[in-house]
């Protein structure tokens, strides 16, 4: 398997907030949903804004993950952030473990600005009604299994945990939103469009 520098090993440890989320996910009974919306008691299925090539990621559903870093990353994205490139997966078709997960996080900024962040919430939800995204063959990476789950049903919230950028156990990347937009139009299969690209 070739080394692809755009992703890195997913964190296996973090602060107390991260560890609390990891404890819920590791039990196998719960999943995590990152959100800027506060005080939710249930999560309703929604159609995401998604530009992936697969249909699964476009489902009208509640999305969740077993990876606390990925959940925090979604929760802290500011409304002013114009784009968010991300992935969390393992190689092969087996269920991803914390030890073999890979992750990629990059927040967009404008031509002369930095990405902005906000405090958010990670909701702990029961795993029962969710199904995992099936493994698939990625054009760059080969066979991978993502840490992504969906439920087409309304999901009750069991716990709400406040998070901020300080709880993210890695330093995310950033990218120019307009540059990535143009590169993705030229090469839809070139995700994440950040490295080894000609100057526009």
N, CA, C and O of each residue as an XYZ file, in Angstrom:
800
protein
N       0.840     -1.189      0.000
C       0.000      0.000      0.000
C       0.875      1.239      0.000
O       1.755      1.365      0.851
N       0.661      2.149     -0.922
C       1.443      3.369     -0.990
C       1.106      4.278      0.192
O       0.003      4.230      0.736
N       2.070      5.097      0.572
C       1.846      6.049      1.652
C       1.227      7.315      1.076
O       1.752      7.875      0.113
N       0.139      7.763      1.641
C      -0.557      8.963      1.182
C      -0.472      9.990      2.298
O      -1.092      9.819      3.347
N       0.288     11.053      2.083
C       0.615     11.959      3.168
C      -0.534     12.868      3.577
O      -0.431     13.576      4.579
N      -1.627     12.861      2.822
C      -2.709     13.764      3.212
C      -3.487     13.283      4.426
O      -4.212     14.072      5.032
N      -3.362     12.018      4.799
C      -4.030     11.547      6.021
C      -2.978     11.089      7.025
O      -1.821     10.858      6.675
N      -3.398     10.963      8.267
C      -2.479     10.629      9.356
C      -3.171      9.671     10.318
O      -4.390      9.512     10.252
N      -2.419      9.031     11.211
C      -3.069      8.162     12.189
C      -4.056      8.952     13.052
O      -3.739     10.042     13.528
N      -5.230      8.404     13.246
C      -6.211      9.055     14.126
C      -5.705      9.004     15.566
O      -5.133      7.993     15.974
N      -5.899     10.059     16.338
C      -5.451     10.054     17.737
C      -6.045      8.890     18.523
O      -7.205      8.518     18.341
N      -5.223      8.331     19.395
C      -5.671      7.240     20.270
C      -5.783      7.696     21.714
O      -6.118      6.902     22.593
N      -5.504      8.972     21.967
C      -5.624      9.541     23.306
C      -5.902     11.029     23.169
O      -5.626     11.637     22.134
N      -6.457     11.606     24.238
C      -6.763     13.033     24.239
C      -7.011     13.503     25.657
O      -6.655     12.822     26.618
N      -7.626     14.676     25.784
C      -7.889     15.226     27.106
C      -9.092     14.530     27.754
O      -9.590     13.527     27.243
N      -9.545     15.069     28.870
C     -10.641     14.420     29.608
C     -11.934     14.376     28.795
O     -12.667     13.388     28.849
N     -12.214     15.440     28.045
C     -13.427     15.464     27.229
C     -13.343     14.401     26.137
O     -14.278     13.624     25.945
N     -12.227     14.371     25.430
C     -12.013     13.350     24.386
C     -12.150     11.952     24.976
O     -12.804     11.087     24.394
N     -11.533     11.737     26.127
C     -11.553     10.410     26.752
C     -12.962      9.996     27.162
O     -13.321      8.823     27.066
N     -13.764     10.965     27.620
C     -15.152     10.663     27.961
C     -15.923     10.215     26.726
O     -16.681      9.247     26.781
N     -15.728     10.921     25.608
C     -16.391     10.529     24.367
C     -15.908      9.153     23.900
O     -16.700      8.333     23.437
N     -14.612      8.913     24.025
C     -14.055      7.629     23.610
C     -14.630      6.484     24.437
O     -14.867      5.393     23.917
N     -14.850      6.732     25.716
C     -15.418      5.696     26.585
C     -16.822      5.308     26.129
O     -17.164      4.126     26.097
N     -17.627      6.300     25.778
C     -18.957      5.992     25.251
C     -18.851      5.163     23.971
O     -19.502      4.126     23.843
N     -18.026      5.622     23.022
C     -17.939      4.947     21.725
C     -17.362      3.547     21.855
O     -17.817      2.626     21.177
N     -16.360      3.375     22.722
C     -15.696      2.079     22.863
C     -16.599      1.019     23.463
O     -16.321     -0.174     23.336
N     -17.677      1.435     24.115
C     -18.595      0.461     24.709
C     -19.324     -0.360     23.654
O     -19.813     -1.454     23.938
N     -19.398      0.178     22.423
C     -20.140     -0.504     21.367
C     -21.637     -0.246     21.408
O     -22.368     -0.719     20.538
N     -22.103      0.494     22.402
C     -23.538      0.762     22.535
C     -23.941      2.139     22.020
O     -25.123      2.404     21.801
N     -22.950      3.022     21.827
C     -23.252      4.413     21.510
C     -22.424      4.897     20.317
O     -21.376      4.340     19.989
N     -22.937      5.960     19.680
C     -22.215      6.666     18.640
C     -22.226      8.154     18.970
O     -22.902      8.591     19.901
N     -21.462      8.928     18.187
C     -21.248     10.337     18.477
C     -21.644     11.192     17.283
O     -21.367     10.845     16.135
N     -22.293     12.312     17.568
C     -22.733     13.236     16.515
C     -22.313     14.643     16.900
O     -22.794     15.176     17.900
N     -21.417     15.261     16.120
C     -20.964     16.614     16.388
C     -21.865     17.644     15.746
O     -22.276     17.486     14.597
N     -22.183     18.720     16.494
C     -23.124     19.717     15.999
C     -22.851     21.075     16.651
O     -22.349     21.147     17.773
N     -23.192     22.157     15.925
C     -23.176     23.497     16.514
C     -24.494     23.793     17.236
O     -24.565     24.723     18.039
N     -25.526     23.013     16.953
C     -26.848     23.252     17.551
C     -26.881     22.739     18.991
O     -26.470     21.615     19.279
N     -27.371     23.575     19.866
C     -27.393     23.229     21.283
C     -28.793     22.820     21.745
O     -29.797     23.119     21.100
N     -28.820     22.136     22.872
C     -30.060     21.808     23.581
C     -30.991     20.901     22.787
O     -32.208     20.956     22.960
N     -30.432     20.074     21.926
C     -31.273     19.127     21.197
C     -31.582     17.915     22.064
O     -30.711     17.400     22.766
N     -32.818     17.471     22.008
C     -33.221     16.274     22.744
C     -33.358     15.073     21.830
O     -33.272     13.930     22.279
N     -33.573     15.329     20.541
C     -33.589     14.278     19.523
C     -32.850     14.812     18.298
O     -32.747     16.024     18.104
N     -32.338     13.898     17.477
C     -31.707     14.248     16.210
C     -32.596     13.759     15.083
O     -32.958     12.583     15.030
N     -32.946     14.666     14.184
C     -33.838     14.344     13.077
C     -33.036     14.072     11.802
O     -32.017     14.722     11.572
N     -33.474     13.128     10.971
C     -32.796     12.901      9.696
C     -32.799     14.155      8.835
O     -33.819     14.836      8.722
N     -31.656     14.459      8.229
C     -31.525     15.619      7.351
C     -30.717     15.241      6.115
O     -29.882     14.338      6.152
N     -30.980     15.943      5.032
C     -30.190     15.753      3.814
C     -28.926     16.601      3.932
O     -29.032     17.823      4.035
N     -27.739     16.006      3.920
C     -26.514     16.782      4.102
C     -26.117     17.520      2.830
O     -26.526     17.159      1.727
N     -25.306     18.567      3.012
C     -24.631     19.190      1.867
C     -23.353     18.401      1.649
O     -22.390     18.568      2.397
N     -23.328     17.555      0.650
C     -22.220     16.611      0.477
C     -21.883     16.489     -0.994
O     -22.768     16.386     -1.843
N     -20.575     16.501     -1.289
C     -20.122     16.421     -2.677
C     -19.374     15.121     -2.947
O     -18.664     15.012     -3.947
N     -19.526     14.134     -2.065
C     -18.921     12.826     -2.296
C     -19.553     12.167     -3.516
O     -20.658     12.518     -3.931
N     -18.827     11.202     -4.081
C     -19.337     10.514     -5.258
C     -20.307      9.396     -4.911
O     -21.038      8.918     -5.778
N     -20.321      8.969     -3.637
C     -21.184      7.853     -3.253
C     -22.551      8.352     -2.807
O     -22.689      9.480     -2.335
N     -23.556      7.501     -2.961
C     -24.919      7.843     -2.564
C     -25.118      7.778     -1.047
O     -25.945      8.503     -0.494
N     -24.354      6.906     -0.379
C     -24.525      6.714      1.060
C     -24.362      8.033      1.810
O     -25.136      8.334      2.718
N     -23.352      8.819      1.427
C     -23.056     10.075      2.124
C     -24.085     11.163      1.848
O     -24.059     12.216      2.487
N     -24.988     10.921      0.907
C     -26.022     11.900      0.571
C     -27.385     11.534      1.152
O     -28.376     12.217      0.895
N     -27.434     10.458      1.933
C     -28.712      9.978      2.462
C     -29.344     11.020      3.384
O     -28.645     11.753      4.084
N     -30.669     11.071      3.372
C     -31.400     11.866      4.356
C     -31.438     11.043      5.636
O     -32.208     10.090      5.752
N     -30.602     11.418      6.591
C     -30.384     10.562      7.753
C     -29.728     11.360      8.867
O     -29.326     12.508      8.678
N     -29.629     10.731     10.030
C     -28.774     11.204     11.107
C     -27.419     10.534     10.915
O     -27.339      9.309     10.819
N     -26.359     11.325     10.861
C     -25.015     10.785     10.691
C     -24.305     10.753     12.043
O     -24.489     11.645     12.871
N     -23.502      9.728     12.254
C     -22.762      9.598     13.507
C     -21.489      8.799     13.255
O     -21.315      8.208     12.190
N     -20.610      8.788     14.240
C     -19.329      8.113     14.130
C     -18.940      7.508     15.469
O     -19.468      7.891     16.513
N     -18.016      6.563     15.431
C     -17.431      6.035     16.654
C     -16.119      6.731     17.004
O     -15.514      6.416     18.029
N     -15.670      7.666     16.177
C     -14.390      8.323     16.414
C     -14.604      9.693     17.080
O     -15.232     10.563     16.477
N     -14.102      9.906     18.300
C     -14.359     11.175     18.992
C     -13.699     12.377     18.330
O     -14.253     13.476     18.368
N     -12.527     12.195     17.724
C     -11.857     13.318     17.069
C     -12.686     13.831     15.906
O     -12.831     15.040     15.730
N     -13.227     12.925     15.116
C     -14.049     13.305     13.961
C     -15.322     14.015     14.423
O     -15.743     15.000     13.816
N     -15.929     13.515     15.496
C     -17.148     14.148     16.012
C     -16.862     15.563     16.515
O     -17.628     16.485     16.233
N     -15.774     15.742     17.250
C     -15.410     17.073     17.735
C     -15.165     18.014     16.562
O     -15.584     19.171     16.588
N     -14.486     17.513     15.536
C     -14.153     18.348     14.378
C     -15.395     18.926     13.719
O     -15.389     20.085     13.305
N     -16.453     18.144     13.614
C     -17.704     18.650     13.055
C     -18.365     19.670     13.987
O     -18.951     20.649     13.526
N     -18.268     19.438     15.281
C     -18.955     20.309     16.239
C     -18.351     21.709     16.302
O     -19.062     22.670     16.594
N     -17.063     21.841     16.035
C     -16.387     23.123     16.243
C     -16.247     23.948     14.967
O     -15.662     25.031     15.006
N     -16.762     23.473     13.851
C     -16.688     24.266     12.619
C     -17.597     25.485     12.728
O     -18.792     25.355     12.993
N     -17.032     26.654     12.524
C     -17.793     27.900     12.623
C     -18.754     28.046     11.451
O     -18.468     27.549     10.361
N     -19.889     28.717     11.648
C     -20.783     29.017     10.521
C     -20.098     29.853      9.441
O     -20.521     29.836      8.285
N     -19.043     30.584      9.810
C     -18.327     31.403      8.838
C     -17.276     30.630      8.049
O     -16.682     31.171      7.116
N     -17.043     29.384      8.410
C     -16.062     28.559      7.696
C     -16.656     28.117      6.360
O     -17.684     27.440      6.351
N     -16.040     28.478      5.227
C     -16.662     28.219      3.925
C     -16.521     26.796      3.393
O     -17.038     26.491      2.318
N     -15.841     25.930      4.113
C     -15.707     24.561      3.629
C     -14.963     23.696      4.628
O     -14.187     24.199      5.441
N     -15.202     22.397      4.566
C     -14.570     21.462      5.497
C     -14.307     20.160      4.757
O     -15.246     19.446      4.405
N     -13.035     19.844      4.517
C     -12.640     18.578      3.913
C     -12.243     17.630      5.030
O     -11.489     18.011      5.926
N     -12.741     16.398      4.990
C     -12.464     15.501      6.106
C     -12.674     14.052      5.705
O     -13.389     13.750      4.749
N     -12.042     13.173      6.447
C     -12.212     11.731      6.253
C     -11.745     11.027      7.516
O     -10.848     11.510      8.207
N     -12.354      9.886      7.816
C     -11.917      9.027      8.917
C     -12.218      7.595      8.502
O     -13.375      7.258      8.249
N     -11.207      6.755      8.428
C     -11.372      5.432      7.820
C     -10.250      4.504      8.248
O      -9.309      4.922      8.923
N     -10.353      3.252      7.856
C      -9.237      2.323      7.965
C      -9.092      1.601      6.632
O     -10.050      1.505      5.865
N      -7.908      1.101      6.360
C      -7.693      0.338      5.140
C      -8.335     -1.040      5.272
O      -8.332     -1.636      6.349
N      -8.882     -1.537      4.168
C      -9.470     -2.867      4.148
C     -10.958     -2.860      4.417
O     -11.592     -1.805      4.443
N     -11.503     -4.025      4.614
C     -12.953     -4.193      4.756
C     -13.367     -4.577      6.169
O     -14.544     -4.830      6.424
N     -12.408     -4.622      7.087
C     -12.744     -4.994      8.461
C     -13.199     -3.778      9.252
O     -12.915     -2.641      8.874
N     -13.904     -4.020     10.348
C     -14.358     -2.936     11.214
C     -13.170     -2.133     11.718
O     -12.235     -2.713     12.270
N     -13.178     -0.817     11.545
C     -12.027     -0.005     11.966
C     -11.848     -0.039     13.485
O     -12.810      0.117     14.237
N     -10.611     -0.242     13.921
C     -10.287     -0.119     15.340
C      -9.570      1.201     15.560
O      -9.056      1.797     14.614
N      -9.535      1.653     16.790
C      -8.890      2.927     17.087
C      -7.416      2.889     16.708
O      -6.836      3.925     16.385
N      -6.799      1.702     16.743
C      -5.370      1.596     16.463
C      -5.034      1.720     14.979
O      -3.914      2.097     14.635
N      -5.987      1.410     14.092
C      -5.645      1.457     12.666
C      -6.428      2.508     11.880
O      -6.414      2.492     10.649
N      -7.102      3.410     12.568
C      -7.833      4.455     11.859
C      -6.891      5.513     11.300
O      -5.830      5.793     11.859
N      -7.314      6.090     10.181
C      -6.638      7.239      9.580
C      -7.625      8.406      9.574
O      -8.836      8.201      9.489
N      -7.102      9.625      9.663
C      -7.988     10.783      9.709
C      -7.385     11.933      8.914
O      -6.168     12.045      8.771
N      -8.265     12.777      8.405
C      -7.852     13.986      7.686
C      -8.866     15.073      7.986
O     -10.070     14.861      7.838
N      -8.388     16.242      8.408
C      -9.249     17.377      8.716
C      -8.635     18.635      8.118
O      -7.477     18.947      8.395
N      -9.390     19.356      7.307
C      -8.910     20.625      6.762
C     -10.081     21.598      6.657
O     -11.084     21.316      6.002
N      -9.934     22.748      7.317
C     -10.973     23.778      7.329
C     -10.616     24.861      6.315
O      -9.461     25.273      6.209
N     -11.619     25.311      5.577
C     -11.389     26.296      4.518
C     -11.300     27.706      5.081
O     -11.872     28.033      6.121
N     -10.560     28.520      4.349
C     -10.501     29.951      4.633
C     -10.557     30.702      3.315
O     -10.369     30.119      2.247
N     -10.814     31.982      3.397
C     -10.793     32.810      2.198
C      -9.369     33.141      1.795
O      -8.419     32.606      2.367
N      -9.211     34.020      0.813
C      -7.887     34.317      0.270
C      -6.954     34.924      1.307
O      -5.750     34.670      1.269
N      -7.481     35.722      2.233
C      -6.629     36.438      3.177
C      -7.038     36.229      4.630
O      -6.804     37.096      5.472
N      -7.642     35.089      4.927
C      -8.121     34.885      6.289
C      -7.720     33.503      6.794
O      -7.203     32.678      6.041
N      -7.966     33.267      8.078
C      -7.730     31.977      8.691
C      -9.071     31.319      8.985
O     -10.084     32.007      9.113
N      -9.089     29.979      9.095
C     -10.347     29.319      9.456
C     -10.844     29.800     10.819
O     -10.048     30.113     11.705
N     -12.140     29.854     10.973
C     -12.722     30.247     12.253
C     -13.418     29.043     12.884
O     -13.936     28.166     12.193
N     -13.413     29.026     14.210
C     -13.982     27.907     14.954
C     -14.995     28.426     15.966
O     -15.033     29.619     16.267
N     -15.808     27.522     16.482
C     -16.796     27.868     17.490
C     -16.861     26.733     18.501
O     -16.393     25.629     18.222
N     -17.423     26.984     19.646
C     -17.718     25.902     20.582
C     -18.928     25.137     20.057
O     -19.793     25.709     19.394
N     -18.984     23.861     20.350
C     -20.082     23.043     19.859
C     -20.456     21.957     20.850
O     -20.031     21.970     22.005
N     -21.257     21.020     20.374
C     -21.765     19.920     21.194
C     -21.515     18.603     20.473
O     -21.745     18.492     19.269
N     -21.047     17.614     21.209
C     -21.069     16.241     20.705
C     -22.187     15.510     21.437
O     -22.177     15.390     22.662
N     -23.147     15.028     20.660
C     -24.280     14.287     21.209
C     -23.967     12.798     21.214
O     -23.499     12.243     20.220
N     -24.232     12.171     22.338
C     -24.104     10.719     22.467
C     -25.465     10.106     22.180
O     -26.462     10.484     22.797
N     -25.512      9.165     21.250
C     -26.785      8.575     20.822
C     -26.689      7.047     20.846
O     -25.594      6.499     20.711
N     -27.812      6.356     21.016
C     -27.787      4.897     20.996
C     -27.484      4.370     19.592
O     -27.938      4.932     18.596
N     -26.730      3.313     19.529
C     -26.270      2.783     18.242
C     -27.328      1.946     17.531
O     -27.186      1.671     16.339
N     -28.372      1.538     18.221
C     -29.281      0.507     17.733
C     -29.841      0.703     16.338
O     -29.883     -0.255     15.566
N     -30.280      1.924     15.977
C     -30.946      2.136     14.688
C     -29.970      2.482     13.559
O     -30.392      2.704     12.424
N     -28.683      2.529     13.859
C     -27.690      2.935     12.868
C     -27.118      1.749     12.099
O     -27.075      0.625     12.598
N     -26.682      2.028     10.877
C     -25.927      1.050     10.091
C     -24.676      1.734      9.554
O     -24.686      2.914      9.203
N     -23.590      0.948      9.502
C     -22.310      1.481      9.056
C     -22.257      1.588      7.535
O     -22.833      0.763      6.825
N     -21.571      2.595      7.052
C     -21.317      2.713      5.625
C     -20.534      1.484      5.159
O     -19.508      1.157      5.756
N     -20.989      0.798      4.113
C     -20.272     -0.388      3.640
C     -18.866     -0.037      3.151
O     -18.632      1.069      2.663
N     -17.941     -0.975      3.283
C     -16.603     -0.796      2.728
C     -16.698     -0.601      1.213
O     -17.601     -1.131      0.565
N     -15.771      0.152      0.665
C     -15.780      0.390     -0.784
C     -14.355      0.595     -1.281
O     -13.433      0.807     -0.494
N     -14.191      0.528     -2.592
C     -12.868      0.683     -3.196
C     -12.676      2.132     -3.632
O     -13.306      2.597     -4.582
N     -11.805      2.831     -2.932
C     -11.504      4.226     -3.249
C     -10.495      4.277     -4.396
O      -9.568      3.468     -4.427
N     -10.655      5.219     -5.346
C      -9.742      5.261     -6.494
C      -8.294      5.553     -6.113
O      -7.385      5.177     -6.853
N      -8.055      6.209     -4.988
C      -6.689      6.475     -4.539
C      -6.175      5.425     -3.561
O      -5.027      4.990     -3.651
N      -7.033      5.022     -2.627
C      -6.593      4.284     -1.450
C      -6.829      2.788     -1.512
O      -6.299      2.046     -0.684
N      -7.614      2.330     -2.477
C      -8.015      0.926     -2.483
C      -9.205      0.717     -1.555
O      -9.984      1.642     -1.325
N      -9.348     -0.486     -1.023
C     -10.492     -0.793     -0.174
C     -10.343     -0.126      1.194
O      -9.321     -0.279      1.863
N     -11.380      0.618      1.602
C     -11.390      1.268      2.905
C     -12.759      1.098      3.554
O     -13.758      0.833      2.885
N     -12.775      1.256      4.873
C     -14.009      1.256      5.643
C     -14.059      2.548      6.444
O     -13.177      2.802      7.265
N     -15.079      3.364      6.216
C     -15.188      4.641      6.905
C     -15.838      4.478      8.282
O     -16.584      3.532      8.534
N     -15.530      5.427      9.153
C     -16.124      5.455     10.500
C     -17.415      6.260     10.470
O     -17.621      7.145     11.300
N     -18.268      5.955      9.527
C     -19.497      6.714      9.307
C     -20.711      5.798      9.392
O     -20.733      4.726      8.788
N     -21.712      6.225     10.140
C     -22.940      5.473     10.353
C     -24.130      6.374     10.053
O     -24.042      7.594     10.193
N     -25.251      5.768      9.638
C     -26.464      6.554      9.411
C     -27.671      5.852     10.041
O     -27.724      4.628     10.161
N     -28.631      6.685     10.435
C     -29.939      6.201     10.870
C     -31.000      7.008     10.142
O     -30.978      8.238     10.177
N     -31.915      6.338      9.492
C     -33.007      7.036      8.808
C     -34.131      7.402      9.760
O     -35.122      8.005      9.347
N     -33.990      7.044     11.030
C     -35.020      7.321     12.034
C     -34.591      8.468     12.952
O     -33.405      8.781     13.054
N     -35.554      9.081     13.607
C     -35.246     10.055     14.647
C     -34.529      9.351     15.791
O     -34.910      8.252     16.194
N     -33.489      9.996     16.307
C     -32.625      9.362     17.306
C     -32.666     10.168     18.605
O     -32.478     11.384     18.570
N     -32.906      9.526     19.746
C     -32.889     10.264     21.016
C     -31.470     10.607     21.441
O     -30.537      9.838     21.209
N     -31.319     11.765     22.063
C     -30.034     12.176     22.620
C     -29.934     11.651     24.053
O     -30.824     11.876     24.874
N     -28.841     10.950     24.336
C     -28.637     10.416     25.679
C     -27.750     11.298     26.541
O     -27.891     11.341     27.763
N     -26.824     12.009     25.879
C     -25.889     12.870     26.602
C     -25.404     13.969     25.676
O     -25.235     13.741     24.479
N     -25.177     15.168     26.220
C     -24.661     16.304     25.455
C     -23.371     16.767     26.107
O     -23.343     17.086     27.295
N     -22.299     16.801     25.316
C     -20.986     17.149     25.865
C     -20.424     18.343     25.099
O     -20.243     18.274     23.883
N     -20.150     19.430     25.803
C     -19.621     20.629     25.168
C     -18.165     20.414     24.762
O     -17.383     19.811     25.497
N     -17.814     20.924     23.564
C     -16.459     20.780     23.043
C     -16.004     22.096     22.425
O     -16.815     22.956     22.081
N     -14.690     22.233     22.293
C     -14.095     23.407     21.661
C     -12.840     22.958     20.921
O     -12.459     21.789     20.972
N     -12.211     23.894     20.240
C     -10.978     23.588     19.512
C      -9.918     23.005     20.443
O      -9.119     22.171     20.019
N      -9.903     23.431     21.696
C      -8.913     22.934     22.651
C      -9.038     21.430     22.893
O      -8.074     20.796     23.324
N     -10.198     20.854     22.627
C     -10.411     19.416     22.839
C     -10.000     18.566     21.647
O      -9.992     17.338     21.738
N      -9.662     19.199     20.536
C      -9.249     18.459     19.343
C      -7.805     18.002     19.536
O      -6.927     18.848     19.703
N      -7.525     16.699     19.520
C      -6.181     16.216     19.870
C      -5.195     16.184     18.701
O      -4.230     15.420     18.726
N      -5.428     16.991     17.702
C      -4.478     17.155     16.610
C      -4.613     18.562     16.054
O      -5.582     19.264     16.344
N      -3.644     18.965     15.261
C      -3.693     20.274     14.618
C      -4.268     20.091     13.218
O      -3.630     19.456     12.378
N      -5.457     20.628     12.942
C      -6.054     20.432     11.616
C      -5.344     21.274     10.569
O      -4.665     22.250     10.887
N      -5.512     20.884      9.332
C      -4.975     21.650      8.225
C      -5.975     22.734      7.815
O      -7.104     22.781      8.303
N      -5.530     23.594      6.914
C      -6.428     24.591      6.346
C      -6.175     24.679      4.851
O      -5.106     24.304      4.370
N      -7.165     25.178      4.119
C      -7.033     25.289      2.670
C      -7.827     26.483      2.162
O      -8.724     26.988      2.838
N      -7.486     26.916      0.976
C      -8.193     28.001      0.322
C      -9.430     27.444     -0.359
O      -9.335     26.585     -1.234
N     -10.583     27.935      0.045
C     -11.844     27.372     -0.436
C     -11.979     27.488     -1.951
O     -12.421     26.540     -2.601
N     -11.612     28.615     -2.517
C     -11.788     28.820     -3.951
C     -10.827     27.951     -4.748
O     -11.202     27.408     -5.787
N      -9.602     27.813     -4.277
C      -8.631     26.968     -4.985
C      -9.104     25.518     -5.038
O      -9.034     24.867     -6.081
N      -9.587     25.020     -3.895
C     -10.073     23.638     -3.858
C     -11.306     23.475     -4.746
O     -11.471     22.441     -5.393
N     -12.168     24.487     -4.781
C     -13.356     24.405     -5.636
C     -12.958     24.246     -7.105
O     -13.530     23.425     -7.821
N     -11.989     25.024     -7.543
C     -11.556     24.951     -8.938
C     -10.853     23.627     -9.242
O     -11.071     23.031    -10.296
N     -10.014     23.174     -8.320
C      -9.312     21.909     -8.533
C     -10.281     20.724     -8.548
O     -10.105     19.783     -9.323
N     -11.299     20.775     -7.692
C     -12.254     19.668     -7.648
C     -13.111     19.611     -8.911
O     -13.555     18.536     -9.317
N     -13.342     20.765     -9.529
C     -14.059     20.769    -10.799
C     -13.222     20.131    -11.900
O     -13.749     19.429    -12.763
N     -11.916     20.379    -11.867
C     -11.025     19.798    -12.873
C     -10.836     18.299    -12.663
O     -10.732     17.537    -13.624
N     -10.792     17.885    -11.405
C     -10.510     16.489    -11.093
C     -11.370     16.041     -9.919
O     -10.911     16.084     -8.777
N     -12.612     15.610    -10.168
C     -13.508     15.214     -9.075
C     -12.958     14.073     -8.214
O     -13.365     13.921     -7.062
N     -12.038     13.268     -8.761
C     -11.489     12.134     -8.011
C     -10.203     12.495     -7.280
O      -9.540     11.613     -6.735
N      -9.836     13.776     -7.257
C      -8.550     14.167     -6.697
C      -8.547     14.538     -5.234
O      -7.594     15.160     -4.764
N      -9.596     14.172     -4.487
C      -9.663     14.499     -3.059
C      -8.336     14.187     -2.370
O      -7.772     13.117     -2.599
N      -7.821     15.094     -1.528
C      -8.423     16.346     -1.039
C      -7.947     17.606     -1.763
O      -8.210     18.716     -1.300
N      -7.260     17.454     -2.877
C      -6.897     18.602     -3.736
C      -5.963     19.594     -3.040
O      -6.028     20.794     -3.307
N      -5.102     19.107     -2.156
C      -4.254     20.012     -1.388
C      -2.777     19.907     -1.730
O      -2.028     20.851     -1.475
N      -2.343     18.817     -2.286
C      -0.915     18.605     -2.503
C      -0.653     18.185     -3.953
O      -1.507     17.604     -4.623
N       0.543     18.499     -4.399
C       1.035     18.039     -5.698
C       0.106     18.456     -6.830
O      -0.091     17.717     -7.794
N      -0.452     19.629     -6.700
C      -1.314     20.168     -7.742
C      -0.619     21.336     -8.417
O       0.092     22.080     -7.742
N      -0.794     21.533     -9.733
C      -0.193     22.699    -10.380
C      -0.829     23.989     -9.896
O      -1.982     24.001     -9.463
N      -0.078     25.067     -9.970
C      -0.624     26.366     -9.605
C      -1.694     26.783    -10.609
O      -1.553     26.579    -11.815
N      -2.749     27.364    -10.089
C      -3.847     27.781    -10.974
C      -3.524     29.103    -11.639
O      -4.328     29.614    -12.419
